[in-house]
Amino acid sequence: MSSSHTAGEPIMALLDLLGRRWAMRIIWELRADELTFRQLQQRCDSISATGLNARLHELRDAEIIENGPNGYRLSGEGRELLQAYEPLGTWARRWASRQQDRFRSAQ
């Protein structure tokens, strides 16, 4: 993580990491399976090898993913992070529904 976040709020550093291109998708794809580099690349719409390597390195350094016997997998911290997504997912579904309602009423 960048040094600009060392004195800041941890949530900001986490959101910075998760906001990087492909980071959330990689975490999502690893939610149920251990995947090889090639499998991850395919599931992430053929992300470039360079881009995937960069995100994997960052997510390993952050201890969100780890190397397993057959590829990459979520670490214990990564699984806890997915559990923390649940309330956000609930909020996002309500928000999306409100947005659809607004769109329909504007037509």
Biopython code that builds the backbone (N, CA, C, O; Angstrom):
import numpy as np
from Bio.PDB.StructureBuilder import StructureBuilder

atoms = [
    (1, "MET", "N", (0.839, -1.172, 0.000)),
    (1, "MET", "CA", (0.000, 0.000, 0.000)),
    (1, "MET", "C", (0.882, 1.232, 0.000)),
    (1, "MET", "O", (2.013, 1.209, 0.486)),
    (2, "SER", "N", (0.367, 2.263, -0.530)),
    (2, "SER", "CA", (1.190, 3.457, -0.672)),
    (2, "SER", "C", (1.438, 4.119, 0.672)),
    (2, "SER", "O", (0.650, 3.986, 1.608)),
    (3, "SER", "N", (2.549, 4.834, 0.743)),
    (3, "SER", "CA", (2.915, 5.485, 2.000)),
    (3, "SER", "C", (1.961, 6.610, 2.362)),
    (3, "SER", "O", (1.906, 7.015, 3.523)),
    (4, "SER", "N", (1.203, 7.128, 1.391)),
    (4, "SER", "CA", (0.270, 8.207, 1.693)),
    (4, "SER", "C", (-0.841, 7.739, 2.622)),
    (4, "SER", "O", (-1.530, 8.566, 3.220)),
    (5, "HIS", "N", (-1.028, 6.424, 2.755)),
    (5, "HIS", "CA", (-2.080, 5.911, 3.616)),
    (5, "HIS", "C", (-1.583, 5.469, 4.984)),
    (5, "HIS", "O", (-2.382, 5.050, 5.821)),
    (6, "THR", "N", (-0.280, 5.555, 5.227)),
    (6, "THR", "CA", (0.238, 5.034, 6.486)),
    (6, "THR", "C", (-0.274, 5.805, 7.681)),
    (6, "THR", "O", (-0.442, 5.223, 8.753)),
    (7, "ALA", "N", (-0.528, 7.085, 7.539)),
    (7, "ALA", "CA", (-1.028, 7.871, 8.661)),
    (7, "ALA", "C", (-2.540, 8.031, 8.596)),
    (7, "ALA", "O", (-3.139, 8.617, 9.498)),
    (8, "GLY", "N", (-3.166, 7.518, 7.539)),
    (8, "GLY", "CA", (-4.604, 7.682, 7.348)),
    (8, "GLY", "C", (-5.407, 6.559, 7.955)),
    (8, "GLY", "O", (-4.894, 5.722, 8.697)),
    (9, "GLU", "N", (-6.647, 6.564, 7.627)),
    (9, "GLU", "CA", (-7.565, 5.552, 8.112)),
    (9, "GLU", "C", (-7.325, 4.228, 7.381)),
    (9, "GLU", "O", (-7.164, 4.220, 6.161)),
    (10, "PRO", "N", (-7.300, 3.126, 8.104)),
    (10, "PRO", "CA", (-7.123, 1.829, 7.459)),
    (10, "PRO", "C", (-8.172, 1.531, 6.399)),
    (10, "PRO", "O", (-7.872, 0.885, 5.396)),
    (11, "ILE", "N", (-9.408, 1.997, 6.611)),
    (11, "ILE", "CA", (-10.459, 1.744, 5.618)),
    (11, "ILE", "C", (-10.106, 2.391, 4.286)),
    (11, "ILE", "O", (-10.419, 1.843, 3.229)),
    (12, "MET", "N", (-9.458, 3.553, 4.326)),
    (12, "MET", "CA", (-9.079, 4.226, 3.084)),
    (12, "MET", "C", (-7.997, 3.433, 2.351)),
    (12, "MET", "O", (-8.024, 3.325, 1.125)),
    (13, "ALA", "N", (-7.058, 2.885, 3.094)),
    (13, "ALA", "CA", (-6.016, 2.067, 2.478)),
    (13, "ALA", "C", (-6.626, 0.811, 1.865)),
    (13, "ALA", "O", (-6.248, 0.412, 0.764)),
    (14, "LEU", "N", (-7.565, 0.189, 2.568)),
    (14, "LEU", "CA", (-8.226, -1.004, 2.038)),
    (14, "LEU", "C", (-9.029, -0.674, 0.788)),
    (14, "LEU", "O", (-8.955, -1.392, -0.209)),
    (15, "LEU", "N", (-9.791, 0.404, 0.838)),
    (15, "LEU", "CA", (-10.583, 0.784, -0.335)),
    (15, "LEU", "C", (-9.699, 1.135, -1.523)),
    (15, "LEU", "O", (-10.064, 0.874, -2.670)),
    (16, "ASP", "N", (-8.550, 1.721, -1.257)),
    (16, "ASP", "CA", (-7.591, 2.001, -2.330)),
    (16, "ASP", "C", (-7.144, 0.694, -2.980)),
    (16, "ASP", "O", (-7.120, 0.586, -4.206)),
    (17, "LEU", "N", (-6.795, -0.290, -2.170)),
    (17, "LEU", "CA", (-6.365, -1.586, -2.700)),
    (17, "LEU", "C", (-7.495, -2.262, -3.471)),
    (17, "LEU", "O", (-7.293, -2.723, -4.594)),
    (18, "LEU", "N", (-8.673, -2.320, -2.878)),
    (18, "LEU", "CA", (-9.796, -3.004, -3.514)),
    (18, "LEU", "C", (-10.300, -2.275, -4.751)),
    (18, "LEU", "O", (-10.915, -2.887, -5.624)),
    (19, "GLY", "N", (-10.044, -0.975, -4.833)),
    (19, "GLY", "CA", (-10.481, -0.194, -5.979)),
    (19, "GLY", "C", (-9.575, -0.312, -7.193)),
    (19, "GLY", "O", (-9.903, 0.200, -8.263)),
    (20, "ARG", "N", (-8.455, -0.972, -7.040)),
    (20, "ARG", "CA", (-7.549, -1.145, -8.177)),
    (20, "ARG", "C", (-8.162, -2.118, -9.168)),
    (20, "ARG", "O", (-8.832, -3.083, -8.799)),
    (21, "ARG", "N", (-7.912, -1.834, -10.430)),
    (21, "ARG", "CA", (-8.505, -2.639, -11.492)),
    (21, "ARG", "C", (-8.256, -4.129, -11.251)),
    (21, "ARG", "O", (-7.126, -4.549, -11.000)),
    (22, "TRP", "N", (-9.314, -4.906, -11.332)),
    (22, "TRP", "CA", (-9.336, -6.358, -11.233)),
    (22, "TRP", "C", (-9.237, -6.905, -9.813)),
    (22, "TRP", "O", (-9.466, -8.100, -9.627)),
    (23, "ALA", "N", (-8.914, -6.114, -8.812)),
    (23, "ALA", "CA", (-8.735, -6.652, -7.458)),
    (23, "ALA", "C", (-10.014, -7.309, -6.940)),
    (23, "ALA", "O", (-9.976, -8.448, -6.472)),
    (24, "MET", "N", (-11.121, -6.619, -7.017)),
    (24, "MET", "CA", (-12.383, -7.169, -6.527)),
    (24, "MET", "C", (-12.793, -8.394, -7.337)),
    (24, "MET", "O", (-13.309, -9.363, -6.779)),
    (25, "ARG", "N", (-12.572, -8.358, -8.626)),
    (25, "ARG", "CA", (-12.945, -9.497, -9.471)),
    (25, "ARG", "C", (-12.134, -10.735, -9.096)),
    (25, "ARG", "O", (-12.679, -11.837, -9.036)),
    (26, "ILE", "N", (-10.860, -10.565, -8.847)),
    (26, "ILE", "CA", (-10.010, -11.691, -8.443)),
    (26, "ILE", "C", (-10.527, -12.279, -7.136)),
    (26, "ILE", "O", (-10.670, -13.496, -7.013)),
    (27, "ILE", "N", (-10.803, -11.427, -6.172)),
    (27, "ILE", "CA", (-11.329, -11.891, -4.888)),
    (27, "ILE", "C", (-12.645, -12.642, -5.101)),
    (27, "ILE", "O", (-12.862, -13.707, -4.524)),
    (28, "TRP", "N", (-13.508, -12.080, -5.926)),
    (28, "TRP", "CA", (-14.804, -12.701, -6.197)),
    (28, "TRP", "C", (-14.635, -14.075, -6.841)),
    (28, "TRP", "O", (-15.314, -15.028, -6.459)),
    (29, "GLU", "N", (-13.745, -14.178, -7.802)),
    (29, "GLU", "CA", (-13.544, -15.453, -8.495)),
    (29, "GLU", "C", (-12.948, -16.516, -7.573)),
    (29, "GLU", "O", (-13.148, -17.710, -7.794)),
    (30, "LEU", "N", (-12.227, -16.095, -6.554)),
    (30, "LEU", "CA", (-11.622, -17.046, -5.622)),
    (30, "LEU", "C", (-12.545, -17.389, -4.448)),
    (30, "LEU", "O", (-12.153, -18.132, -3.549)),
    (31, "ARG", "N", (-13.752, -16.858, -4.455)),
    (31, "ARG", "CA", (-14.647, -17.032, -3.308)),
    (31, "ARG", "C", (-14.973, -18.493, -3.025)),
    (31, "ARG", "O", (-15.186, -18.847, -1.865)),
    (32, "ALA", "N", (-15.021, -19.344, -4.025)),
    (32, "ALA", "CA", (-15.411, -20.735, -3.796)),
    (32, "ALA", "C", (-14.364, -21.736, -4.265)),
    (32, "ALA", "O", (-14.399, -22.902, -3.873)),
    (33, "ASP", "N", (-13.442, -21.292, -5.094)),
    (33, "ASP", "CA", (-12.501, -22.216, -5.721)),
    (33, "ASP", "C", (-11.066, -21.759, -5.571)),
    (33, "ASP", "O", (-10.786, -20.563, -5.485)),
    (34, "GLU", "N", (-10.178, -22.705, -5.541)),
    (34, "GLU", "CA", (-8.755, -22.438, -5.727)),
    (34, "GLU", "C", (-8.520, -22.493, -7.233)),
    (34, "GLU", "O", (-8.913, -23.458, -7.890)),
    (35, "LEU", "N", (-7.884, -21.469, -7.777)),
    (35, "LEU", "CA", (-7.720, -21.379, -9.222)),
    (35, "LEU", "C", (-6.263, -21.178, -9.608)),
    (35, "LEU", "O", (-5.499, -20.530, -8.894)),
    (36, "THR", "N", (-5.898, -21.742, -10.739)),
    (36, "THR", "CA", (-4.563, -21.512, -11.282)),
    (36, "THR", "C", (-4.512, -20.125, -11.904)),
    (36, "THR", "O", (-5.540, -19.472, -12.084)),
    (37, "PHE", "N", (-3.315, -19.691, -12.225)),
    (37, "PHE", "CA", (-3.135, -18.399, -12.884)),
    (37, "PHE", "C", (-3.966, -18.344, -14.165)),
    (37, "PHE", "O", (-4.680, -17.370, -14.406)),
    (38, "ARG", "N", (-3.872, -19.384, -14.978)),
    (38, "ARG", "CA", (-4.598, -19.435, -16.265)),
    (38, "ARG", "C", (-6.106, -19.393, -16.050)),
    (38, "ARG", "O", (-6.812, -18.683, -16.766)),
    (39, "GLN", "N", (-6.608, -20.142, -15.077)),
    (39, "GLN", "CA", (-8.042, -20.128, -14.794)),
    (39, "GLN", "C", (-8.512, -18.748, -14.346)),
    (39, "GLN", "O", (-9.565, -18.272, -14.769)),
    (40, "LEU", "N", (-7.722, -18.114, -13.488)),
    (40, "LEU", "CA", (-8.071, -16.752, -13.065)),
    (40, "LEU", "C", (-8.082, -15.801, -14.244)),
    (40, "LEU", "O", (-8.981, -14.969, -14.374)),
    (41, "GLN", "N", (-7.089, -15.924, -15.095)),
    (41, "GLN", "CA", (-6.996, -15.058, -16.266)),
    (41, "GLN", "C", (-8.236, -15.217, -17.147)),
    (41, "GLN", "O", (-8.782, -14.226, -17.634)),
    (42, "GLN", "N", (-8.676, -16.436, -17.350)),
    (42, "GLN", "CA", (-9.860, -16.686, -18.170)),
    (42, "GLN", "C", (-11.128, -16.168, -17.517)),
    (42, "GLN", "O", (-11.974, -15.578, -18.188)),
    (43, "ARG", "N", (-11.268, -16.380, -16.222)),
    (43, "ARG", "CA", (-12.470, -15.918, -15.515)),
    (43, "ARG", "C", (-12.528, -14.403, -15.410)),
    (43, "ARG", "O", (-13.605, -13.828, -15.247)),
    (44, "CYS", "N", (-11.382, -13.762, -15.502)),
    (44, "CYS", "CA", (-11.319, -12.293, -15.429)),
    (44, "CYS", "C", (-11.277, -11.696, -16.838)),
    (44, "CYS", "O", (-10.583, -10.710, -17.084)),
    (45, "ASP", "N", (-12.016, -12.296, -17.740)),
    (45, "ASP", "CA", (-12.132, -11.766, -19.103)),
    (45, "ASP", "C", (-10.786, -11.536, -19.760)),
    (45, "ASP", "O", (-10.562, -10.515, -20.409)),
    (46, "SER", "N", (-9.895, -12.495, -19.585)),
    (46, "SER", "CA", (-8.576, -12.459, -20.214)),
    (46, "SER", "C", (-7.763, -11.233, -19.828)),
    (46, "SER", "O", (-7.158, -10.590, -20.686)),
    (47, "ILE", "N", (-7.746, -10.909, -18.548)),
    (47, "ILE", "CA", (-6.862, -9.872, -18.023)),
    (47, "ILE", "C", (-5.435, -10.179, -18.505)),
    (47, "ILE", "O", (-5.069, -11.345, -18.648)),
    (48, "SER", "N", (-4.655, -9.168, -18.747)),
    (48, "SER", "CA", (-3.286, -9.398, -19.196)),
    (48, "SER", "C", (-2.493, -10.102, -18.089)),
    (48, "SER", "O", (-2.790, -9.945, -16.905)),
    (49, "ALA", "N", (-1.502, -10.863, -18.485)),
    (49, "ALA", "CA", (-0.651, -11.559, -17.514)),
    (49, "ALA", "C", (0.028, -10.556, -16.591)),
    (49, "ALA", "O", (0.159, -10.802, -15.392)),
    (50, "THR", "N", (0.456, -9.438, -17.139)),
    (50, "THR", "CA", (1.112, -8.405, -16.339)),
    (50, "THR", "C", (0.150, -7.827, -15.297)),
    (50, "THR", "O", (0.512, -7.660, -14.133)),
    (51, "GLY", "N", (-1.059, -7.528, -15.719)),
    (51, "GLY", "CA", (-2.056, -6.982, -14.800)),
    (51, "GLY", "C", (-2.425, -7.969, -13.712)),
    (51, "GLY", "O", (-2.541, -7.603, -12.543)),
    (52, "LEU", "N", (-2.611, -9.224, -14.100)),
    (52, "LEU", "CA", (-2.961, -10.246, -13.113)),
    (52, "LEU", "C", (-1.819, -10.462, -12.126)),
    (52, "LEU", "O", (-2.051, -10.572, -10.922)),
    (53, "ASN", "N", (-0.599, -10.521, -12.625)),
    (53, "ASN", "CA", (0.552, -10.671, -11.726)),
    (53, "ASN", "C", (0.623, -9.534, -10.718)),
    (53, "ASN", "O", (0.888, -9.763, -9.537)),
    (54, "ALA", "N", (0.389, -8.309, -11.178)),
    (54, "ALA", "CA", (0.452, -7.146, -10.289)),
    (54, "ALA", "C", (-0.601, -7.246, -9.188)),
    (54, "ALA", "O", (-0.297, -7.039, -8.013)),
    (55, "ARG", "N", (-1.857, -7.568, -9.574)),
    (55, "ARG", "CA", (-2.914, -7.664, -8.561)),
    (55, "ARG", "C", (-2.665, -8.824, -7.609)),
    (55, "ARG", "O", (-2.854, -8.681, -6.401)),
    (56, "LEU", "N", (-2.243, -9.968, -8.135)),
    (56, "LEU", "CA", (-1.974, -11.115, -7.266)),
    (56, "LEU", "C", (-0.886, -10.780, -6.257)),
    (56, "LEU", "O", (-0.991, -11.138, -5.084)),
    (57, "HIS", "N", (0.145, -10.101, -6.704)),
    (57, "HIS", "CA", (1.227, -9.703, -5.802)),
    (57, "HIS", "C", (0.703, -8.795, -4.693)),
    (57, "HIS", "O", (1.021, -8.993, -3.520)),
    (58, "GLU", "N", (-0.106, -7.792, -5.067)),
    (58, "GLU", "CA", (-0.646, -6.860, -4.078)),
    (58, "GLU", "C", (-1.578, -7.570, -3.093)),
    (58, "GLU", "O", (-1.521, -7.327, -1.888)),
    (59, "LEU", "N", (-2.428, -8.441, -3.612)),
    (59, "LEU", "CA", (-3.375, -9.132, -2.741)),
    (59, "LEU", "C", (-2.682, -10.151, -1.837)),
    (59, "LEU", "O", (-3.130, -10.393, -0.717)),
    (60, "ARG", "N", (-1.592, -10.749, -2.321)),
    (60, "ARG", "CA", (-0.801, -11.641, -1.453)),
    (60, "ARG", "C", (-0.092, -10.832, -0.377)),
    (60, "ARG", "O", (-0.082, -11.219, 0.791)),
    (61, "ASP", "N", (0.501, -9.710, -0.770)),
    (61, "ASP", "CA", (1.168, -8.848, 0.215)),
    (61, "ASP", "C", (0.207, -8.370, 1.299)),
    (61, "ASP", "O", (0.594, -8.207, 2.456)),
    (62, "ALA", "N", (-1.049, -8.147, 0.911)),
    (62, "ALA", "CA", (-2.068, -7.701, 1.865)),
    (62, "ALA", "C", (-2.669, -8.873, 2.637)),
    (62, "ALA", "O", (-3.540, -8.677, 3.484)),
    (63, "GLU", "N", (-2.211, -10.085, 2.351)),
    (63, "GLU", "CA", (-2.666, -11.309, 3.016)),
    (63, "GLU", "C", (-4.149, -11.582, 2.800)),
    (63, "GLU", "O", (-4.812, -12.153, 3.667)),
    (64, "ILE", "N", (-4.670, -11.176, 1.645)),
    (64, "ILE", "CA", (-6.056, -11.444, 1.276)),
    (64, "ILE", "C", (-6.142, -12.749, 0.492)),
    (64, "ILE", "O", (-7.127, -13.478, 0.602)),
    (65, "ILE", "N", (-5.120, -13.041, -0.295)),
    (65, "ILE", "CA", (-5.039, -14.317, -0.998)),
    (65, "ILE", "C", (-3.719, -14.984, -0.630)),
    (65, "ILE", "O", (-2.810, -14.358, -0.085)),
    (66, "GLU", "N", (-3.645, -16.270, -0.944)),
    (66, "GLU", "CA", (-2.423, -17.022, -0.681)),
    (66, "GLU", "C", (-2.255, -18.085, -1.755)),
    (66, "GLU", "O", (-3.190, -18.403, -2.489)),
    (67, "ASN", "N", (-1.069, -18.618, -1.832)),
    (67, "ASN", "CA", (-0.814, -19.730, -2.732)),
    (67, "ASN", "C", (-1.300, -21.004, -2.056)),
    (67, "ASN", "O", (-0.986, -21.277, -0.898)),
    (68, "GLY", "N", (-2.071, -21.771, -2.809)),
    (68, "GLY", "CA", (-2.509, -23.071, -2.335)),
    (68, "GLY", "C", (-1.755, -24.155, -3.081)),
    (68, "GLY", "O", (-0.902, -23.845, -3.913)),
    (69, "PRO", "N", (-2.045, -25.405, -2.808)),
    (69, "PRO", "CA", (-1.337, -26.488, -3.485)),
    (69, "PRO", "C", (-1.613, -26.543, -4.986)),
    (69, "PRO", "O", (-0.798, -27.061, -5.750)),
    (70, "ASN", "N", (-2.758, -26.012, -5.408)),
    (70, "ASN", "CA", (-3.139, -26.088, -6.829)),
    (70, "ASN", "C", (-3.391, -24.733, -7.469)),
    (70, "ASN", "O", (-3.974, -24.674, -8.551)),
    (71, "GLY", "N", (-2.976, -23.656, -6.843)),
    (71, "GLY", "CA", (-3.209, -22.333, -7.413)),
    (71, "GLY", "C", (-3.327, -21.284, -6.328)),
    (71, "GLY", "O", (-2.638, -21.331, -5.309)),
    (72, "TYR", "N", (-4.206, -20.347, -6.567)),
    (72, "TYR", "CA", (-4.442, -19.249, -5.630)),
    (72, "TYR", "C", (-5.770, -19.469, -4.934)),
    (72, "TYR", "O", (-6.706, -20.026, -5.508)),
    (73, "ARG", "N", (-5.837, -19.020, -3.677)),
    (73, "ARG", "CA", (-7.074, -19.138, -2.912)),
    (73, "ARG", "C", (-7.147, -17.973, -1.935)),
    (73, "ARG", "O", (-6.151, -17.307, -1.655)),
    (74, "LEU", "N", (-8.342, -17.746, -1.429)),
    (74, "LEU", "CA", (-8.496, -16.732, -0.397)),
    (74, "LEU", "C", (-7.829, -17.219, 0.880)),
    (74, "LEU", "O", (-7.898, -18.402, 1.212)),
    (75, "SER", "N", (-7.197, -16.319, 1.581)),
    (75, "SER", "CA", (-6.653, -16.619, 2.906)),
    (75, "SER", "C", (-7.798, -16.533, 3.912)),
    (75, "SER", "O", (-8.927, -16.211, 3.544)),
    (76, "GLY", "N", (-7.514, -16.813, 5.147)),
    (76, "GLY", "CA", (-8.520, -16.624, 6.195)),
    (76, "GLY", "C", (-9.004, -15.182, 6.232)),
    (76, "GLY", "O", (-10.199, -14.922, 6.379)),
    (77, "GLU", "N", (-8.067, -14.244, 6.097)),
    (77, "GLU", "CA", (-8.442, -12.821, 6.066)),
    (77, "GLU", "C", (-9.307, -12.517, 4.845)),
    (77, "GLU", "O", (-10.249, -11.729, 4.930)),
    (78, "GLY", "N", (-8.992, -13.133, 3.724)),
    (78, "GLY", "CA", (-9.783, -12.935, 2.508)),
    (78, "GLY", "C", (-11.206, -13.441, 2.674)),
    (78, "GLY", "O", (-12.153, -12.807, 2.209)),
    (79, "ARG", "N", (-11.358, -14.582, 3.335)),
    (79, "ARG", "CA", (-12.707, -15.111, 3.589)),
    (79, "ARG", "C", (-13.480, -14.195, 4.545)),
    (79, "ARG", "O", (-14.684, -13.993, 4.385)),
    (80, "GLU", "N", (-12.781, -13.649, 5.531)),
    (80, "GLU", "CA", (-13.441, -12.690, 6.429)),
    (80, "GLU", "C", (-13.844, -11.427, 5.678)),
    (80, "GLU", "O", (-14.897, -10.848, 5.946)),
    (81, "LEU", "N", (-13.009, -11.005, 4.745)),
    (81, "LEU", "CA", (-13.344, -9.838, 3.921)),
    (81, "LEU", "C", (-14.625, -10.101, 3.134)),
    (81, "LEU", "O", (-15.485, -9.225, 3.049)),
    (82, "LEU", "N", (-14.763, -11.293, 2.559)),
    (82, "LEU", "CA", (-15.992, -11.627, 1.831)),
    (82, "LEU", "C", (-17.207, -11.564, 2.745)),
    (82, "LEU", "O", (-18.270, -11.110, 2.323)),
    (83, "GLN", "N", (-17.068, -12.010, 3.983)),
    (83, "GLN", "CA", (-18.188, -11.923, 4.923)),
    (83, "GLN", "C", (-18.545, -10.462, 5.195)),
    (83, "GLN", "O", (-19.714, -10.126, 5.383)),
    (84, "ALA", "N", (-17.540, -9.609, 5.215)),
    (84, "ALA", "CA", (-17.791, -8.180, 5.443)),
    (84, "ALA", "C", (-18.503, -7.541, 4.250)),
    (84, "ALA", "O", (-19.139, -6.498, 4.403)),
    (85, "TYR", "N", (-18.408, -8.151, 3.064)),
    (85, "TYR", "CA", (-19.106, -7.646, 1.878)),
    (85, "TYR", "C", (-20.617, -7.805, 2.000)),
    (85, "TYR", "O", (-21.368, -7.047, 1.386)),
    (86, "GLU", "N", (-21.074, -8.784, 2.788)),
    (86, "GLU", "CA", (-22.499, -9.111, 2.823)),
    (86, "GLU", "C", (-23.390, -7.910, 3.144)),
    (86, "GLU", "O", (-24.353, -7.680, 2.412)),
    (87, "PRO", "N", (-23.123, -7.132, 4.195)),
    (87, "PRO", "CA", (-23.981, -5.962, 4.443)),
    (87, "PRO", "C", (-23.906, -4.941, 3.306)),
    (87, "PRO", "O", (-24.900, -4.289, 2.986)),
    (88, "LEU", "N", (-22.748, -4.808, 2.711)),
    (88, "LEU", "CA", (-22.609, -3.892, 1.583)),
    (88, "LEU", "C", (-23.428, -4.390, 0.390)),
    (88, "LEU", "O", (-24.049, -3.595, -0.315)),
    (89, "GLY", "N", (-23.425, -5.694, 0.171)),
    (89, "GLY", "CA", (-24.232, -6.273, -0.907)),
    (89, "GLY", "C", (-25.711, -6.042, -0.685)),
    (89, "GLY", "O", (-26.443, -5.739, -1.627)),
    (90, "THR", "N", (-26.157, -6.182, 0.552)),
    (90, "THR", "CA", (-27.559, -5.918, 0.885)),
    (90, "THR", "C", (-27.902, -4.465, 0.595)),
    (90, "THR", "O", (-28.933, -4.172, -0.011)),
    (91, "TRP", "N", (-27.043, -3.566, 1.027)),
    (91, "TRP", "CA", (-27.258, -2.147, 0.778)),
    (91, "TRP", "C", (-27.282, -1.884, -0.727)),
    (91, "TRP", "O", (-28.132, -1.136, -1.209)),
    (92, "ALA", "N", (-26.365, -2.488, -1.467)),
    (92, "ALA", "CA", (-26.273, -2.264, -2.912)),
    (92, "ALA", "C", (-27.535, -2.734, -3.631)),
    (92, "ALA", "O", (-27.984, -2.080, -4.573)),
    (93, "ARG", "N", (-28.112, -3.854, -3.204)),
    (93, "ARG", "CA", (-29.348, -4.334, -3.835)),
    (93, "ARG", "C", (-30.494, -3.366, -3.585)),
    (93, "ARG", "O", (-31.282, -3.095, -4.492)),
    (94, "ARG", "N", (-30.600, -2.835, -2.356)),
    (94, "ARG", "CA", (-31.644, -1.832, -2.071)),
    (94, "ARG", "C", (-31.422, -0.580, -2.914)),
    (94, "ARG", "O", (-32.365, -0.030, -3.483)),
    (95, "TRP", "N", (-30.193, -0.144, -2.988)),
    (95, "TRP", "CA", (-29.846, 1.036, -3.776)),
    (95, "TRP", "C", (-30.194, 0.833, -5.251)),
    (95, "TRP", "O", (-30.784, 1.712, -5.878)),
    (96, "ALA", "N", (-29.829, -0.324, -5.804)),
    (96, "ALA", "CA", (-30.116, -0.604, -7.215)),
    (96, "ALA", "C", (-31.615, -0.607, -7.458)),
    (96, "ALA", "O", (-32.077, -0.113, -8.487)),
    (97, "SER", "N", (-32.374, -1.153, -6.530)),
    (97, "SER", "CA", (-33.829, -1.168, -6.668)),
    (97, "SER", "C", (-34.383, 0.255, -6.672)),
    (97, "SER", "O", (-35.255, 0.584, -7.475)),
    (98, "ARG", "N", (-33.875, 1.094, -5.776)),
    (98, "ARG", "CA", (-34.318, 2.504, -5.747)),
    (98, "ARG", "C", (-33.961, 3.204, -7.048)),
    (98, "ARG", "O", (-34.743, 4.003, -7.562)),
    (99, "GLN", "N", (-32.786, 2.907, -7.578)),
    (99, "GLN", "CA", (-32.376, 3.533, -8.828)),
    (99, "GLN", "C", (-33.291, 3.104, -9.973)),
    (99, "GLN", "O", (-33.659, 3.924, -10.815)),
    (100, "GLN", "N", (-33.656, 1.826, -10.007)),
    (100, "GLN", "CA", (-34.578, 1.338, -11.038)),
    (100, "GLN", "C", (-35.937, 2.009, -10.897)),
    (100, "GLN", "O", (-36.542, 2.406, -11.893)),
    (101, "ASP", "N", (-36.419, 2.137, -9.664)),
    (101, "ASP", "CA", (-37.692, 2.798, -9.426)),
    (101, "ASP", "C", (-37.654, 4.237, -9.912)),
    (101, "ASP", "O", (-38.601, 4.704, -10.546)),
    (102, "ARG", "N", (-36.588, 4.930, -9.625)),
    (102, "ARG", "CA", (-36.431, 6.329, -10.078)),
    (102, "ARG", "C", (-36.418, 6.396, -11.591)),
    (102, "ARG", "O", (-37.042, 7.284, -12.171)),
    (103, "PHE", "N", (-35.731, 5.491, -12.234)),
    (103, "PHE", "CA", (-35.632, 5.461, -13.687)),
    (103, "PHE", "C", (-37.008, 5.205, -14.302)),
    (103, "PHE", "O", (-37.390, 5.869, -15.265)),
    (104, "ARG", "N", (-37.771, 4.220, -13.735)),
    (104, "ARG", "CA", (-39.091, 3.904, -14.280)),
    (104, "ARG", "C", (-40.053, 5.078, -14.090)),
    (104, "ARG", "O", (-40.858, 5.369, -14.975)),
    (105, "SER", "N", (-39.973, 5.747, -12.949)),
    (105, "SER", "CA", (-40.910, 6.851, -12.703)),
    (105, "SER", "C", (-40.548, 8.081, -13.549)),
    (105, "SER", "O", (-41.396, 8.945, -13.772)),
    (106, "ALA", "N", (-39.316, 8.163, -14.013)),
    (106, "ALA", "CA", (-38.918, 9.292, -14.854)),
    (106, "ALA", "C", (-39.340, 9.099, -16.299)),
    (106, "ALA", "O", (-39.331, 10.051, -17.080)),
    (107, "GLN", "N", (-39.708, 7.887, -16.663)),
    (107, "GLN", "CA", (-40.096, 7.631, -18.070)),
    (107, "GLN", "C", (-41.498, 8.032, -18.355)),
    (107, "GLN", "O", (-41.966, 7.880, -19.484)),
]
sb = StructureBuilder()
sb.init_structure("model")
sb.init_model(0)
sb.init_chain("A")
sb.init_seg("    ")
for serial, (resi, resn, name, xyz) in enumerate(atoms, 1):
    if name == "N":
        sb.init_residue(resn, " ", resi, " ")
    sb.init_atom(name, np.array(xyz, "f"), 0.0, 1.0, " ", f" {name:<3s}", serial, name[0])
structure = sb.get_structure()
